Amino acid sequence: MKTIIRKELLDHLRSVQFAVLLAATLVLFAVNGFVFVQQYSHLNSDYRLHVTEVEQHPSTTGTFLYRSPSPLLFMAEGGEKNGPTGYDLRPKQALAAMPAGPRNFKMPEIPDLDWAFIIKIVFSLYVILLGFEAVSGEKERGTLRLMLSNPVGRLRLLTGKYLAIILSAAIALLVGLIISLIIVAVFFPAVLSLPNLTRVAFLFVLALAYLSLFAFLSLFFSALITRSSLVLLVLLAFWIFFAFFIPDTSGIIAQEFSKVPSEYEMAKLVGPTIQKEVWDRINKLQDRIKKGELKTEKDIREEADLAYEEGQDRVRKLYADYDNAVQQRADLAQIISRVSPVALFQYSAEDIGGTGPAADARFLQDVRDFSRIYDDYILKRMGKVVGTSPWNFAISVPLNGKPIFLQSPYPQEYQGDKSDFPRFSETKATLLDGLMSGLWDIAGLLLWNIILAGLAFSAFIRADVR
Amino acid sequence: MLKTIIKREILEYLKSAKFLIGLGITLALAAGSTVINVQDYKGRLQDYQSAMQEMKSDSFYIHLYRPPQVLSTLIQGKDRTLGNSITITYMGIPPRTSGYMGEGRSQHQRLVSGFAAFDFAFVVRVVLSLMVVFIAYNAVSEEKFSGTLKMILSNRVPRDQLLLGKLLGGWFVILGSLAVAALMSLILVLSHSFIAFGPGEWARLLIFIGLSALYLTVFYGLSLFVSVLVDRPAAALMILLQAWVFLIVIYPNLGVIAAENLFKLPSQEQLEQQKAAALQPYEAEYKKVMEAFVQGVRKGEVSKELGLRSEEFAALRADVTHKVDEEYDRKLTAQTKLARAISSLSPAALFDQAAVQYGRTGMAQYESFMREVYRCWQQDVERSKLIYTDREAFKRAPALAFRVPVESTADAFAATWLDWLLLAFLALAFFALAYTAFLKKDVR
């Protein structure tokens, strides 16, 4: 067994593809390190600037909640670049996501060069290149017969070949990870804390589990199909299908299947809803004054405020429902893309790195929790919570011949001491949280491994080796 | 003689399993992506048409909509990721389009971000180019490997004729596959009643298919060259696949990363500061006018001059802000151009940027839309003056003209000639290399 592994491993390490893999690894992981260092220092300084600004200017009319950049962005960026950098919080739990910093929308869309990308695209391809000839190549050269005439079981032979592929990939990967980590450590030594290194270790194991399924896939087709070039062609077809076709089309497919109204339909709803819920209520006031139902100026003002606030709540709810629906559609897209093991790896890598949609959701939950604390604070200080409105009105209604000027209410700044202004803090997912939320994805990867291993071994055992 | 060689080559290919499998995969992926993209286009088209009908502009808010491009069904480009609507007033022009729900509210980015386009152009760029590699990697090396090269050349066949024959045979097979895939996607697109191509679209489509052919020819040339150079077919395939991954997956991405790091963009804060600085000279005067205006409104009497003055000021502020946004926009373009320039060693990047030009799904079409938005805003400013000078005329004023100029096919060609030239150069260079290498080759 050892001999087989050693022979195979040496073969791989001497091969062209391994040399190129190593070169590609060096370049990609070095670029990854440098890009991350740039990105992180930028994000971090922005974050600190913003947070101090907020701390210096506590306000009861609205505040900003910023998200600290993840120090593990280099592992799995997880869409953080597109996600909100924080939320603009106004009284009455009104949240607006703040867009990520200026991004060049004219640039071609490129995936982030994080570890997850390098592993899921480049390494999976090289595992295929290392493995496709394993059986078919030996058969073509006639060495398979010779080898099996020795007292070596087929099971053992294939296991040896499999382990050699995984080991070669692991060597290259380890070299890459170390390069990337060294670059990061030179600029941000603090990033390499024990918890973070544990995450790195877990990602490494996850990566091997992911690459292993491609190794089994290669061995399977290599044992099934006689001609090596055909094996490679079929494997590359699978690779394109898993790595590009499924993830890239899942968004559009989710759109077809989900019952979410299109953005246009939603936009069309908003106008009439505002008219019905906000302006009609305000207009009704005038009728009621004419009829004499509202007699004093105080009554009128109170009714106006109430009508306006209630109406706005309805519109806010409409928006919130839509946001939820969009979120559900995004979740559906993720579920569809899970057909592909490449997506399974991506999501579990994000979970281990503490980035991605799960981290977004966690941050949003923290923000929502804080928004209640914020409202309580305002209530305590100001006596009432007034929401900010994107729509303003200013009308003058006649009461007993005298005009009364009505205006949309807006939150007021508390003028007293704000030293007890609540502080926002975010909870970061621990590795255990990540593993728990990524449990099904990891299980999915293992399932792929088991199925493909079964296929590979049964195909090899039945293979005609002549 | 040549004919015989070509015929033999074509027949060899058509019989081969690698060709059948490759073609099958190509057709399946092209069909799948086209069907999905057509459905997506249908939804976007319906939204656009309903928006034009039902969410019309009023006298203050001018809603302008960007129609989805019909060729996005084949060349998606940025058509889905750029928003379809923009709302201007004489007081402001947003820097870019957003979804129908407007700036700040729109979620259109959320679903599409992170997903690249999978369309016919992708099938050509990635899948067909891979098939080309598979078809050509052993064109020469296999014959040498199996010893038939010697035998063929012992006949009265000049080497150049043999190579030319092989070259043309493989080339016809590749072009045939491209034609079949294109035809199938086209049938899938055109079988829908809501899709209609004008003569412009047909011309663009044909040129795009020509571009695809040239792009595939580059890979074909490269594959032949490597096949002549490297004797072991397996080694040739390996080298070609590495080159393929590098040229298609890795290099264009590195180009973008390099451009982002070499050409820094101003931050959001800097942009705000620039805007504030640009507005500064008018600020005092503006405040005065606005105070007088608000006083006037409260009293219920706004003089003609004051009204006009406030309108002009609002428009001036919008224009000044817009100028800063435009400056920023130019920087974005410059950064993108740098990325393109760095990536232009990769045929895939060249193909990509030319393809979106023909699909009208690139930035060129978007930028002409935005220029028209600005022209529309200028009209709106003029029209809004009537509110204070001639209210009746304002009410009777016709709707603002908004016509995005359609780029002619000739202009699209003019914008992409360099891409064509570079692709043609690469193709010729590889063929020349393959040719000379073959003539010098030891055939034993």
HADDOCK unambig.tbl for C-alpha pairs under 7 A between the chains (distance, minus, plus):
assign (segid A and resid 17 and name CA) (segid B and resid 238 and name CA) 6.86 0.50 0.50
assign (segid A and resid 79 and name CA) (segid B and resid 114 and name CA) 6.86 0.50 0.50
assign (segid A and resid 101 and name CA) (segid B and resid 268 and name CA) 6.50 0.50 0.50
assign (segid A and resid 102 and name CA) (segid B and resid 267 and name CA) 6.55 0.50 0.50
assign (segid A and resid 102 and name CA) (segid B and resid 268 and name CA) 6.15 0.50 0.50
assign (segid A and resid 104 and name CA) (segid B and resid 332 and name CA) 5.81 0.50 0.50
assign (segid A and resid 106 and name CA) (segid B and resid 332 and name CA) 6.73 0.50 0.50
assign (segid A and resid 106 and name CA) (segid B and resid 333 and name CA) 6.83 0.50 0.50
assign (segid A and resid 106 and name CA) (segid B and resid 336 and name CA) 6.38 0.50 0.50
assign (segid A and resid 106 and name CA) (segid B and resid 363 and name CA) 6.65 0.50 0.50
assign (segid A and resid 107 and name CA) (segid B and resid 336 and name CA) 5.23 0.50 0.50
assign (segid A and resid 109 and name CA) (segid B and resid 116 and name CA) 6.67 0.50 0.50
assign (segid A and resid 110 and name CA) (segid B and resid 253 and name CA) 6.02 0.50 0.50
assign (segid A and resid 230 and name CA) (segid B and resid 18 and name CA) 5.85 0.50 0.50
assign (segid A and resid 237 and name CA) (segid B and resid 25 and name CA) 6.90 0.50 0.50
assign (segid A and resid 245 and name CA) (segid B and resid 118 and name CA) 6.52 0.50 0.50
assign (segid A and resid 247 and name CA) (segid B and resid 115 and name CA) 6.94 0.50 0.50
assign (segid A and resid 248 and name CA) (segid B and resid 115 and name CA) 4.86 0.50 0.50
assign (segid A and resid 248 and name CA) (segid B and resid 116 and name CA) 5.48 0.50 0.50
assign (segid A and resid 248 and name CA) (segid B and resid 117 and name CA) 6.28 0.50 0.50
assign (segid A and resid 248 and name CA) (segid B and resid 118 and name CA) 6.04 0.50 0.50
assign (segid A and resid 249 and name CA) (segid B and resid 118 and name CA) 6.53 0.50 0.50
assign (segid A and resid 251 and name CA) (segid B and resid 111 and name CA) 6.44 0.50 0.50
assign (segid A and resid 251 and name CA) (segid B and resid 112 and name CA) 6.61 0.50 0.50
assign (segid A and resid 252 and name CA) (segid B and resid 40 and name CA) 6.74 0.50 0.50
assign (segid A and resid 263 and name CA) (segid B and resid 99 and name CA) 6.98 0.50 0.50
assign (segid A and resid 263 and name CA) (segid B and resid 100 and name CA) 5.98 0.50 0.50
assign (segid A and resid 263 and name CA) (segid B and resid 101 and name CA) 6.54 0.50 0.50
assign (segid A and resid 264 and name CA) (segid B and resid 47 and name CA) 5.72 0.50 0.50
assign (segid A and resid 264 and name CA) (segid B and resid 100 and name CA) 5.25 0.50 0.50
assign (segid A and resid 264 and name CA) (segid B and resid 101 and name CA) 6.97 0.50 0.50
assign (segid A and resid 267 and name CA) (segid B and resid 100 and name CA) 5.91 0.50 0.50
assign (segid A and resid 267 and name CA) (segid B and resid 101 and name CA) 4.81 0.50 0.50
assign (segid A and resid 330 and name CA) (segid B and resid 111 and name CA) 5.94 0.50 0.50
